[in-house]
Amino acid sequence: MKTEKLTFKGHSGEELAARLDYPAGKPHATAIFAHCFTCSKDIPAARRVSQRLAAMGIAVLRFDFTGLGHSKGEFANTNFSSNVADLKLAAGALAAEIEAPTLLIGHSLGGAAVLRAAGEIEGLKAVATIGAPFDPEHVVHNFGSALDEIAENGEAEVSLGGRPFTIKQSFVEDVSANNLRTSIAGMKRALLVLHSPTDQTVGIENAGEIFGAAKHPKSFVTLDDADHLLTRSEDAEYAADVISSWARRYLNVPTVKTAKNAPDGVVRSDEADRDGFLQDISVGSDHHVLADEPAAYGGSNLGLTPYQFLSAGLAACTSMTVRMYARRKKWPLEDISVDVIHGKIHGEDCAHCETKDGKIDQFQRKITLKGDLDETQRARLLEIADKCPVHRTMESEIEVTTALV
């Protein structure tokens, strides 16, 4: 995955900071992630969801709202409506960079913002919310006793997540004036609502209100005992998995066809993309992996190339063989790392090769052994590496037979 920094102008004309996470190949769709109240684009939940979507071919723009994270501007002068305006400008920035977003994802108040903006973004197909409030005014409960001071003085300093923020009366009035029911009912986009029933910041009843106001197609998935910010990595990963699987149904993202399980003893390659080179590799009923070519060669770069698989076999076999010998000898080998580099050399440059005309394949193997080993032990393990069965197969005479089925 490649990540690129970019900026665009927000509602007040200030520069907003963003990251655009690209998939390995050409993007099949685009998305925007709107972060939670007073958070930033770089919180773990945003990063994990973005990375998972990029892995399935969706480019994701995540940005900091005005006055937050690395974006310029004064947070004190923002409100819910300005967040919605920033979100729509982010959609324009993404359209200028790649294409208009087909998916919006919003976390907490960012979820309320995407629900408000969804119906106004042309080309949008789907919306996903994480722990979103049905009523933006819900956020004011975080201000506690400061609400009286805000009303009396027009503003007050409020501690949110251990950080001080200036909240103005105009913010309170703006969130109070916004009602999402009409926006949700009329957005005409597929909706996924993710919410934890134990969320102590935004209660589960908000998910019920959002789900009830939405028209079909709509889905609800519980986040079980996750906290509001999805601070546990496993909760963020689960949310990312659910969103990526659900989004594929509504976006123009090709599904990799899974081959039928190959019989025992058979490695099967089944074509997964007739327009590219993607292959689904199955080994019995237990293992499936992907093979592909880089985008520069017409592939989508979703899996190892055939020669990389060959190199991987040599590297893995070498490591296993060395480990097995060291274990039997009870030597203090703590870790093994094997690098394999495949290339072509002229036959005349290979002293022990029979072929002298044209080029031959060369596999360079570099082995790192960690542990309190003496020089004699290291030298012996290097000799054992050459006895790796895959190594011996690659250097012996090989016959490949082919038949049509």
Contacts in CASP RR format, 6 or more apart in sequence:
PFRMAT RR
TARGET T0000
AUTHOR 0000-0000-0000
METHOD contacts of the structure
MODEL  1
MKTEKLTFKGHSGEELAARLDYPAGKPHATAIFAHCFTCSKDIPAARRVS
QRLAAMGIAVLRFDFTGLGHSKGEFANTNFSSNVADLKLAAGALAAEIEA
PTLLIGHSLGGAAVLRAAGEIEGLKAVATIGAPFDPEHVVHNFGSALDEI
AENGEAEVSLGGRPFTIKQSFVEDVSANNLRTSIAGMKRALLVLHSPTDQ
TVGIENAGEIFGAAKHPKSFVTLDDADHLLTRSEDAEYAADVISSWARRY
LNVPTVKTAKNAPDGVVRSDEADRDGFLQDISVGSDHHVLADEPAAYGGS
NLGLTPYQFLSAGLAACTSMTVRMYARRKKWPLEDISVDVIHGKIHGEDC
AHCETKDGKIDQFQRKITLKGDLDETQRARLLEIADKCPVHRTMESEIEV
TTALV
1 21 0 8 1.000
1 22 0 8 1.000
1 23 0 8 1.000
1 24 0 8 1.000
1 51 0 8 1.000
1 54 0 8 1.000
1 55 0 8 1.000
2 21 0 8 1.000
2 22 0 8 1.000
2 24 0 8 1.000
3 19 0 8 1.000
3 20 0 8 1.000
3 21 0 8 1.000
3 22 0 8 1.000
4 19 0 8 1.000
4 20 0 8 1.000
4 22 0 8 1.000
5 17 0 8 1.000
5 18 0 8 1.000
5 19 0 8 1.000
5 20 0 8 1.000
6 18 0 8 1.000
6 19 0 8 1.000
6 20 0 8 1.000
6 93 0 8 1.000
6 97 0 8 1.000
7 15 0 8 1.000
7 16 0 8 1.000
7 17 0 8 1.000
7 18 0 8 1.000
8 15 0 8 1.000
8 16 0 8 1.000
8 18 0 8 1.000
8 63 0 8 1.000
8 89 0 8 1.000
8 90 0 8 1.000
8 92 0 8 1.000
8 93 0 8 1.000
9 15 0 8 1.000
9 16 0 8 1.000
9 89 0 8 1.000
10 16 0 8 1.000
10 66 0 8 1.000
10 85 0 8 1.000
10 86 0 8 1.000
10 89 0 8 1.000
11 66 0 8 1.000
11 82 0 8 1.000
11 85 0 8 1.000
11 86 0 8 1.000
11 89 0 8 1.000
12 66 0 8 1.000
12 73 0 8 1.000
12 77 0 8 1.000
12 82 0 8 1.000
14 66 0 8 1.000
14 67 0 8 1.000
14 71 0 8 1.000
14 72 0 8 1.000
14 73 0 8 1.000
15 71 0 8 1.000
15 72 0 8 1.000
16 63 0 8 1.000
16 64 0 8 1.000
16 65 0 8 1.000
16 66 0 8 1.000
16 71 0 8 1.000
16 72 0 8 1.000
16 86 0 8 1.000
16 89 0 8 1.000
16 90 0 8 1.000
17 41 0 8 1.000
17 63 0 8 1.000
17 64 0 8 1.000
17 69 0 8 1.000
17 70 0 8 1.000
17 71 0 8 1.000
18 41 0 8 1.000
18 61 0 8 1.000
18 62 0 8 1.000
18 63 0 8 1.000
18 64 0 8 1.000
18 90 0 8 1.000
18 93 0 8 1.000
19 41 0 8 1.000
19 42 0 8 1.000
19 50 0 8 1.000
19 61 0 8 1.000
19 62 0 8 1.000
19 63 0 8 1.000
20 59 0 8 1.000
20 60 0 8 1.000
20 61 0 8 1.000
20 94 0 8 1.000
20 97 0 8 1.000
20 98 0 8 1.000
21 50 0 8 1.000
21 51 0 8 1.000
21 53 0 8 1.000
21 54 0 8 1.000
21 59 0 8 1.000
21 60 0 8 1.000
21 61 0 8 1.000
21 62 0 8 1.000
22 54 0 8 1.000
22 59 0 8 1.000
23 54 0 8 1.000
23 55 0 8 1.000
23 56 0 8 1.000
23 57 0 8 1.000
23 58 0 8 1.000
23 59 0 8 1.000
24 57 0 8 1.000
24 295 0 8 1.000
24 300 0 8 1.000
24 301 0 8 1.000
24 302 0 8 1.000
25 57 0 8 1.000
25 295 0 8 1.000
25 299 0 8 1.000
25 300 0 8 1.000
25 301 0 8 1.000
25 302 0 8 1.000
26 295 0 8 1.000
26 300 0 8 1.000
27 57 0 8 1.000
27 58 0 8 1.000
27 59 0 8 1.000
27 98 0 8 1.000
27 99 0 8 1.000
28 57 0 8 1.000
28 58 0 8 1.000
28 251 0 8 1.000
28 252 0 8 1.000
28 253 0 8 1.000
28 254 0 8 1.000
29 57 0 8 1.000
29 58 0 8 1.000
29 59 0 8 1.000
29 102 0 8 1.000
29 103 0 8 1.000
29 247 0 8 1.000
29 251 0 8 1.000
29 252 0 8 1.000
29 253 0 8 1.000
30 58 0 8 1.000
30 59 0 8 1.000
30 60 0 8 1.000
30 61 0 8 1.000
30 94 0 8 1.000
30 98 0 8 1.000
30 99 0 8 1.000
30 100 0 8 1.000
30 101 0 8 1.000
30 102 0 8 1.000
30 103 0 8 1.000
31 53 0 8 1.000
31 58 0 8 1.000
31 59 0 8 1.000
31 60 0 8 1.000
31 61 0 8 1.000
31 101 0 8 1.000
31 102 0 8 1.000
31 103 0 8 1.000
31 104 0 8 1.000
31 105 0 8 1.000
31 247 0 8 1.000
32 60 0 8 1.000
32 61 0 8 1.000
32 62 0 8 1.000
32 63 0 8 1.000
32 87 0 8 1.000
32 90 0 8 1.000
32 91 0 8 1.000
32 94 0 8 1.000
32 101 0 8 1.000
32 103 0 8 1.000
32 104 0 8 1.000
32 105 0 8 1.000
32 114 0 8 1.000
33 41 0 8 1.000
33 46 0 8 1.000
33 49 0 8 1.000
33 50 0 8 1.000
33 60 0 8 1.000
33 61 0 8 1.000
33 62 0 8 1.000
33 105 0 8 1.000
33 106 0 8 1.000
33 107 0 8 1.000
34 63 0 8 1.000
34 65 0 8 1.000
34 83 0 8 1.000
34 87 0 8 1.000
34 90 0 8 1.000
34 104 0 8 1.000
34 105 0 8 1.000
34 106 0 8 1.000
34 107 0 8 1.000
34 110 0 8 1.000
34 111 0 8 1.000
34 113 0 8 1.000
34 114 0 8 1.000
35 41 0 8 1.000
35 43 0 8 1.000
35 46 0 8 1.000
35 62 0 8 1.000
35 64 0 8 1.000
35 65 0 8 1.000
35 68 0 8 1.000
35 106 0 8 1.000
35 107 0 8 1.000
35 108 0 8 1.000
35 110 0 8 1.000
36 43 0 8 1.000
36 107 0 8 1.000
36 108 0 8 1.000
36 109 0 8 1.000
36 110 0 8 1.000
36 228 0 8 1.000
36 229 0 8 1.000
37 108 0 8 1.000
37 109 0 8 1.000
37 110 0 8 1.000
37 139 0 8 1.000
37 142 0 8 1.000
37 160 0 8 1.000
38 68 0 8 1.000
38 75 0 8 1.000
38 160 0 8 1.000
38 161 0 8 1.000
38 163 0 8 1.000
38 165 0 8 1.000
39 46 0 8 1.000
39 68 0 8 1.000
39 107 0 8 1.000
39 108 0 8 1.000
39 229 0 8 1.000
40 46 0 8 1.000
40 64 0 8 1.000
40 68 0 8 1.000
40 69 0 8 1.000
40 70 0 8 1.000
41 62 0 8 1.000
41 63 0 8 1.000
41 64 0 8 1.000
41 69 0 8 1.000
42 62 0 8 1.000
42 69 0 8 1.000
43 107 0 8 1.000
43 229 0 8 1.000
44 230 0 8 1.000
44 231 0 8 1.000
44 233 0 8 1.000
44 236 0 8 1.000
45 107 0 8 1.000
45 130 0 8 1.000
45 229 0 8 1.000
45 230 0 8 1.000
45 236 0 8 1.000
45 239 0 8 1.000
46 62 0 8 1.000
46 107 0 8 1.000
47 62 0 8 1.000
48 233 0 8 1.000
48 236 0 8 1.000
48 237 0 8 1.000
48 239 0 8 1.000
48 240 0 8 1.000
49 60 0 8 1.000
49 105 0 8 1.000
49 236 0 8 1.000
49 239 0 8 1.000
49 240 0 8 1.000
49 243 0 8 1.000
49 244 0 8 1.000
50 60 0 8 1.000
50 62 0 8 1.000
51 240 0 8 1.000
52 237 0 8 1.000
52 240 0 8 1.000
52 241 0 8 1.000
52 243 0 8 1.000
52 244 0 8 1.000
53 60 0 8 1.000
53 103 0 8 1.000
53 240 0 8 1.000
53 243 0 8 1.000
53 244 0 8 1.000
53 247 0 8 1.000
54 60 0 8 1.000
55 244 0 8 1.000
56 244 0 8 1.000
56 248 0 8 1.000
56 253 0 8 1.000
57 253 0 8 1.000
58 103 0 8 1.000
58 244 0 8 1.000
58 247 0 8 1.000
58 251 0 8 1.000
58 253 0 8 1.000
59 98 0 8 1.000
61 90 0 8 1.000
61 93 0 8 1.000
61 94 0 8 1.000
61 97 0 8 1.000
61 101 0 8 1.000
63 71 0 8 1.000
63 86 0 8 1.000
63 90 0 8 1.000
64 70 0 8 1.000
64 71 0 8 1.000
65 71 0 8 1.000
65 78 0 8 1.000
65 82 0 8 1.000
65 83 0 8 1.000
65 86 0 8 1.000
66 72 0 8 1.000
66 73 0 8 1.000
66 74 0 8 1.000
66 75 0 8 1.000
66 77 0 8 1.000
66 78 0 8 1.000
66 82 0 8 1.000
66 83 0 8 1.000
66 86 0 8 1.000
67 73 0 8 1.000
67 74 0 8 1.000
67 75 0 8 1.000
67 78 0 8 1.000
68 75 0 8 1.000
75 165 0 8 1.000
75 166 0 8 1.000
76 155 0 8 1.000
76 165 0 8 1.000
76 166 0 8 1.000
76 167 0 8 1.000
76 168 0 8 1.000
77 168 0 8 1.000
78 171 0 8 1.000
79 170 0 8 1.000
79 171 0 8 1.000
79 174 0 8 1.000
79 175 0 8 1.000
80 109 0 8 1.000
80 112 0 8 1.000
80 113 0 8 1.000
80 116 0 8 1.000
80 136 0 8 1.000
80 139 0 8 1.000
80 171 0 8 1.000
80 174 0 8 1.000
80 175 0 8 1.000
80 178 0 8 1.000
81 174 0 8 1.000
81 178 0 8 1.000
83 109 0 8 1.000
83 110 0 8 1.000
83 113 0 8 1.000
84 113 0 8 1.000
84 116 0 8 1.000
84 117 0 8 1.000
87 104 0 8 1.000
87 110 0 8 1.000
87 113 0 8 1.000
87 114 0 8 1.000
87 117 0 8 1.000
88 117 0 8 1.000
88 120 0 8 1.000
88 121 0 8 1.000
91 100 0 8 1.000
91 101 0 8 1.000
91 117 0 8 1.000
91 121 0 8 1.000
91 124 0 8 1.000
92 100 0 8 1.000
94 100 0 8 1.000
94 101 0 8 1.000
95 101 0 8 1.000
100 121 0 8 1.000
100 122 0 8 1.000
100 123 0 8 1.000
100 124 0 8 1.000
101 121 0 8 1.000
101 123 0 8 1.000
101 124 0 8 1.000
102 123 0 8 1.000
102 124 0 8 1.000
102 125 0 8 1.000
102 126 0 8 1.000
102 251 0 8 1.000
102 252 0 8 1.000
103 124 0 8 1.000
103 125 0 8 1.000
103 126 0 8 1.000
103 127 0 8 1.000
103 128 0 8 1.000
103 247 0 8 1.000
103 250 0 8 1.000
103 251 0 8 1.000
104 114 0 8 1.000
104 117 0 8 1.000
104 118 0 8 1.000
104 121 0 8 1.000
104 124 0 8 1.000
104 126 0 8 1.000
104 127 0 8 1.000
104 128 0 8 1.000
105 111 0 8 1.000
105 114 0 8 1.000
105 127 0 8 1.000
105 128 0 8 1.000
105 129 0 8 1.000
105 130 0 8 1.000
105 243 0 8 1.000
106 113 0 8 1.000
106 114 0 8 1.000
106 128 0 8 1.000
106 129 0 8 1.000
106 130 0 8 1.000
106 132 0 8 1.000
107 129 0 8 1.000
107 130 0 8 1.000
107 131 0 8 1.000
107 132 0 8 1.000
107 230 0 8 1.000
108 130 0 8 1.000
108 131 0 8 1.000
108 132 0 8 1.000
108 133 0 8 1.000
108 201 0 8 1.000
108 202 0 8 1.000
108 228 0 8 1.000
109 132 0 8 1.000
109 133 0 8 1.000
109 136 0 8 1.000
109 139 0 8 1.000
110 132 0 8 1.000
111 129 0 8 1.000
111 130 0 8 1.000
111 131 0 8 1.000
111 132 0 8 1.000
112 129 0 8 1.000
112 132 0 8 1.000
112 133 0 8 1.000
112 134 0 8 1.000
112 136 0 8 1.000
112 180 0 8 1.000
114 127 0 8 1.000
114 129 0 8 1.000
115 127 0 8 1.000
115 129 0 8 1.000
115 132 0 8 1.000
115 180 0 8 1.000
115 183 0 8 1.000
115 184 0 8 1.000
115 187 0 8 1.000
115 210 0 8 1.000
116 178 0 8 1.000
116 180 0 8 1.000
116 183 0 8 1.000
118 124 0 8 1.000
118 127 0 8 1.000
118 183 0 8 1.000
118 187 0 8 1.000
118 189 0 8 1.000
119 183 0 8 1.000
119 186 0 8 1.000
119 187 0 8 1.000
119 188 0 8 1.000
119 189 0 8 1.000
124 189 0 8 1.000
125 189 0 8 1.000
125 190 0 8 1.000
125 250 0 8 1.000
125 251 0 8 1.000
126 189 0 8 1.000
126 190 0 8 1.000
126 191 0 8 1.000
126 192 0 8 1.000
126 246 0 8 1.000
126 247 0 8 1.000
126 250 0 8 1.000
126 251 0 8 1.000
127 187 0 8 1.000
127 189 0 8 1.000
127 190 0 8 1.000
127 191 0 8 1.000
127 192 0 8 1.000
128 191 0 8 1.000
128 192 0 8 1.000
128 193 0 8 1.000
128 194 0 8 1.000
128 243 0 8 1.000
128 246 0 8 1.000
128 247 0 8 1.000
129 191 0 8 1.000
129 192 0 8 1.000
129 193 0 8 1.000
129 194 0 8 1.000
129 195 0 8 1.000
129 210 0 8 1.000
130 194 0 8 1.000
130 195 0 8 1.000
130 223 0 8 1.000
130 230 0 8 1.000
130 239 0 8 1.000
131 194 0 8 1.000
131 195 0 8 1.000
131 196 0 8 1.000
131 199 0 8 1.000
131 202 0 8 1.000
131 206 0 8 1.000
131 207 0 8 1.000
131 223 0 8 1.000
131 228 0 8 1.000
132 193 0 8 1.000
132 195 0 8 1.000
132 202 0 8 1.000
132 206 0 8 1.000
132 207 0 8 1.000
132 210 0 8 1.000
133 139 0 8 1.000
133 202 0 8 1.000
133 206 0 8 1.000
134 180 0 8 1.000
134 181 0 8 1.000
134 205 0 8 1.000
134 206 0 8 1.000
134 207 0 8 1.000
134 208 0 8 1.000
134 209 0 8 1.000
134 210 0 8 1.000
134 213 0 8 1.000
135 178 0 8 1.000
135 179 0 8 1.000
135 180 0 8 1.000
135 206 0 8 1.000
135 209 0 8 1.000
136 175 0 8 1.000
136 178 0 8 1.000
136 180 0 8 1.000
137 175 0 8 1.000
137 176 0 8 1.000
137 178 0 8 1.000
138 202 0 8 1.000
138 206 0 8 1.000
139 175 0 8 1.000
140 147 0 8 1.000
140 172 0 8 1.000
140 175 0 8 1.000
140 176 0 8 1.000
142 158 0 8 1.000
142 160 0 8 1.000
142 201 0 8 1.000
143 150 0 8 1.000
143 156 0 8 1.000
143 158 0 8 1.000
143 167 0 8 1.000
143 172 0 8 1.000
144 158 0 8 1.000
146 156 0 8 1.000
146 157 0 8 1.000
146 158 0 8 1.000
146 167 0 8 1.000
147 172 0 8 1.000
149 156 0 8 1.000
150 156 0 8 1.000
150 167 0 8 1.000
150 168 0 8 1.000
150 169 0 8 1.000
150 172 0 8 1.000
151 169 0 8 1.000
151 172 0 8 1.000
154 168 0 8 1.000
154 169 0 8 1.000
155 166 0 8 1.000
155 167 0 8 1.000
155 168 0 8 1.000
155 169 0 8 1.000
156 166 0 8 1.000
156 167 0 8 1.000
157 164 0 8 1.000
157 165 0 8 1.000
157 166 0 8 1.000
157 167 0 8 1.000
158 164 0 8 1.000
158 165 0 8 1.000
158 166 0 8 1.000
158 167 0 8 1.000
159 165 0 8 1.000
180 210 0 8 1.000
180 213 0 8 1.000
181 213 0 8 1.000
184 191 0 8 1.000
184 210 0 8 1.000
184 213 0 8 1.000
184 214 0 8 1.000
185 213 0 8 1.000
185 214 0 8 1.000
185 215 0 8 1.000
186 215 0 8 1.000
187 214 0 8 1.000
188 215 0 8 1.000
190 217 0 8 1.000
190 218 0 8 1.000
190 249 0 8 1.000
190 250 0 8 1.000
191 210 0 8 1.000
191 211 0 8 1.000
191 214 0 8 1.000
191 217 0 8 1.000
191 218 0 8 1.000
191 219 0 8 1.000
192 218 0 8 1.000
192 219 0 8 1.000
192 220 0 8 1.000
192 221 0 8 1.000
192 242 0 8 1.000
192 243 0 8 1.000
192 246 0 8 1.000
192 247 0 8 1.000
193 207 0 8 1.000
193 208 0 8 1.000
193 210 0 8 1.000
193 211 0 8 1.000
193 214 0 8 1.000
193 218 0 8 1.000
193 219 0 8 1.000
193 220 0 8 1.000
193 221 0 8 1.000
194 220 0 8 1.000
194 221 0 8 1.000
194 222 0 8 1.000
194 223 0 8 1.000
194 239 0 8 1.000
194 242 0 8 1.000
194 243 0 8 1.000
195 202 0 8 1.000
195 203 0 8 1.000
195 204 0 8 1.000
195 206 0 8 1.000
195 207 0 8 1.000
195 220 0 8 1.000
195 222 0 8 1.000
195 223 0 8 1.000
196 204 0 8 1.000
196 222 0 8 1.000
196 223 0 8 1.000
196 224 0 8 1.000
196 225 0 8 1.000
196 226 0 8 1.000
196 227 0 8 1.000
196 228 0 8 1.000
197 204 0 8 1.000
197 222 0 8 1.000
197 224 0 8 1.000
198 204 0 8 1.000
198 224 0 8 1.000
198 225 0 8 1.000
198 226 0 8 1.000
198 227 0 8 1.000
199 223 0 8 1.000
199 226 0 8 1.000
199 227 0 8 1.000
199 228 0 8 1.000
200 227 0 8 1.000
200 228 0 8 1.000
201 228 0 8 1.000
202 228 0 8 1.000
207 220 0 8 1.000
208 220 0 8 1.000
211 218 0 8 1.000
211 220 0 8 1.000
217 250 0 8 1.000
219 246 0 8 1.000
221 242 0 8 1.000
221 246 0 8 1.000
223 230 0 8 1.000
223 235 0 8 1.000
223 238 0 8 1.000
223 239 0 8 1.000
224 235 0 8 1.000
226 232 0 8 1.000
226 235 0 8 1.000
226 238 0 8 1.000
226 239 0 8 1.000
227 235 0 8 1.000
230 236 0 8 1.000
230 239 0 8 1.000
247 253 0 8 1.000
248 255 0 8 1.000
254 273 0 8 1.000
256 272 0 8 1.000
256 273 0 8 1.000
256 278 0 8 1.000
256 280 0 8 1.000
256 290 0 8 1.000
256 302 0 8 1.000
257 270 0 8 1.000
257 271 0 8 1.000
257 272 0 8 1.000
257 280 0 8 1.000
258 280 0 8 1.000
258 282 0 8 1.000
258 288 0 8 1.000
259 268 0 8 1.000
259 269 0 8 1.000
259 270 0 8 1.000
259 272 0 8 1.000
259 280 0 8 1.000
259 281 0 8 1.000
259 282 0 8 1.000
259 288 0 8 1.000
260 268 0 8 1.000
260 270 0 8 1.000
260 282 0 8 1.000
261 282 0 8 1.000
261 284 0 8 1.000
261 285 0 8 1.000
262 268 0 8 1.000
262 282 0 8 1.000
262 283 0 8 1.000
262 284 0 8 1.000
263 284 0 8 1.000
264 284 0 8 1.000
265 283 0 8 1.000
265 284 0 8 1.000
266 283 0 8 1.000
266 284 0 8 1.000
267 281 0 8 1.000
267 282 0 8 1.000
267 283 0 8 1.000
268 281 0 8 1.000
268 282 0 8 1.000
268 283 0 8 1.000
268 284 0 8 1.000
269 279 0 8 1.000
269 280 0 8 1.000
269 281 0 8 1.000
269 291 0 8 1.000
270 279 0 8 1.000
270 280 0 8 1.000
270 281 0 8 1.000
270 282 0 8 1.000
271 278 0 8 1.000
271 279 0 8 1.000
271 280 0 8 1.000
272 278 0 8 1.000
272 279 0 8 1.000
272 280 0 8 1.000
272 290 0 8 1.000
273 300 0 8 1.000
276 293 0 8 1.000
276 298 0 8 1.000
276 299 0 8 1.000
276 300 0 8 1.000
277 291 0 8 1.000
277 292 0 8 1.000
277 293 0 8 1.000
277 297 0 8 1.000
277 298 0 8 1.000
277 299 0 8 1.000
277 300 0 8 1.000
278 290 0 8 1.000
278 291 0 8 1.000
278 292 0 8 1.000
278 299 0 8 1.000
278 300 0 8 1.000
278 302 0 8 1.000
278 303 0 8 1.000
279 290 0 8 1.000
279 291 0 8 1.000
279 292 0 8 1.000
280 288 0 8 1.000
280 290 0 8 1.000
281 288 0 8 1.000
281 289 0 8 1.000
281 290 0 8 1.000
281 291 0 8 1.000
282 288 0 8 1.000
289 303 0 8 1.000
289 304 0 8 1.000
290 302 0 8 1.000
290 303 0 8 1.000
290 304 0 8 1.000
291 303 0 8 1.000
291 304 0 8 1.000
291 305 0 8 1.000
291 306 0 8 1.000
291 309 0 8 1.000
292 299 0 8 1.000
292 300 0 8 1.000
292 301 0 8 1.000
292 302 0 8 1.000
292 303 0 8 1.000
292 304 0 8 1.000
292 305 0 8 1.000
293 299 0 8 1.000
293 301 0 8 1.000
293 305 0 8 1.000
294 301 0 8 1.000
294 305 0 8 1.000
295 301 0 8 1.000
304 312 0 8 1.000
307 342 0 8 1.000
308 342 0 8 1.000
310 342 0 8 1.000
311 340 0 8 1.000
311 341 0 8 1.000
311 342 0 8 1.000
311 363 0 8 1.000
312 340 0 8 1.000
313 390 0 8 1.000
314 340 0 8 1.000
314 363 0 8 1.000
314 365 0 8 1.000
314 388 0 8 1.000
314 390 0 8 1.000
314 391 0 8 1.000
314 394 0 8 1.000
315 338 0 8 1.000
315 339 0 8 1.000
315 340 0 8 1.000
315 365 0 8 1.000
316 338 0 8 1.000
316 390 0 8 1.000
317 388 0 8 1.000
317 389 0 8 1.000
317 390 0 8 1.000
317 391 0 8 1.000
318 338 0 8 1.000
318 365 0 8 1.000
318 367 0 8 1.000
318 385 0 8 1.000
318 388 0 8 1.000
318 390 0 8 1.000
318 391 0 8 1.000
319 336 0 8 1.000
319 337 0 8 1.000
319 338 0 8 1.000
320 388 0 8 1.000
321 384 0 8 1.000
321 385 0 8 1.000
321 387 0 8 1.000
321 388 0 8 1.000
321 389 0 8 1.000
322 333 0 8 1.000
322 336 0 8 1.000
322 367 0 8 1.000
322 369 0 8 1.000
322 381 0 8 1.000
322 384 0 8 1.000
322 385 0 8 1.000
323 333 0 8 1.000
323 336 0 8 1.000
325 380 0 8 1.000
325 381 0 8 1.000
325 384 0 8 1.000
326 333 0 8 1.000
326 381 0 8 1.000
327 333 0 8 1.000
329 377 0 8 1.000
331 373 0 8 1.000
331 377 0 8 1.000
331 381 0 8 1.000
332 371 0 8 1.000
332 372 0 8 1.000
332 373 0 8 1.000
333 369 0 8 1.000
333 370 0 8 1.000
333 371 0 8 1.000
333 373 0 8 1.000
333 381 0 8 1.000
334 370 0 8 1.000
334 371 0 8 1.000
335 368 0 8 1.000
335 369 0 8 1.000
335 370 0 8 1.000
335 371 0 8 1.000
336 367 0 8 1.000
336 368 0 8 1.000
336 369 0 8 1.000
336 370 0 8 1.000
337 367 0 8 1.000
337 368 0 8 1.000
337 370 0 8 1.000
338 365 0 8 1.000
338 366 0 8 1.000
338 367 0 8 1.000
338 368 0 8 1.000
339 365 0 8 1.000
339 366 0 8 1.000
339 367 0 8 1.000
339 368 0 8 1.000
340 363 0 8 1.000
340 364 0 8 1.000
340 365 0 8 1.000
340 366 0 8 1.000
341 363 0 8 1.000
341 364 0 8 1.000
341 366 0 8 1.000
342 361 0 8 1.000
342 362 0 8 1.000
342 363 0 8 1.000
342 364 0 8 1.000
343 361 0 8 1.000
343 362 0 8 1.000
343 363 0 8 1.000
343 364 0 8 1.000
344 359 0 8 1.000
344 360 0 8 1.000
344 361 0 8 1.000
344 362 0 8 1.000
345 359 0 8 1.000
345 360 0 8 1.000
345 362 0 8 1.000
346 358 0 8 1.000
346 359 0 8 1.000
346 360 0 8 1.000
347 353 0 8 1.000
347 355 0 8 1.000
347 356 0 8 1.000
347 357 0 8 1.000
347 358 0 8 1.000
347 359 0 8 1.000
347 360 0 8 1.000
348 356 0 8 1.000
348 357 0 8 1.000
350 360 0 8 1.000
350 362 0 8 1.000
353 360 0 8 1.000
363 394 0 8 1.000
365 385 0 8 1.000
367 381 0 8 1.000
367 382 0 8 1.000
367 385 0 8 1.000
369 378 0 8 1.000
369 381 0 8 1.000
373 381 0 8 1.000
385 391 0 8 1.000
END
